[in-house]
Amino acid sequence: MAAQRKPRAKKVETVETAEYSKLEMYCIWLHEYYEALKTAGFDDDIAIGLIVDKDSYPDWVIPVNPSIEEIRKHLEEEDE
């Protein structure tokens, strides 16, 4: 009897644009940091705690911290 195949994950559609806002770049970095922590074996609670604690960020990473005005501008663009 043949071995059962694992179901394939659905292909995720991505937007091909290099014009990310600072807020979007920061969010992408945070998500990648979280995924790296999970891959390294950290529990959800610890991974979230490290993301919240900016002192835990590696020295070589310079995340782009969006200003309050940029966040508001981004939210206003979504409402339109």
TAZIJO-V473207 format. One record per helix or strand. SS is the DSSP state (A for helix, B for strand). FROM is the first residue (numbers start at 1). LEN is the number of residues. If there is no record, write none. Layout:
ss->SS from->FROM len->LEN
ss->SS from->FROM len->LEN
//
This chain:
ss->A from->22 len->18
ss->A from->44 len->9
ss->A from->54 len->3
ss->A from->68 len->12
//
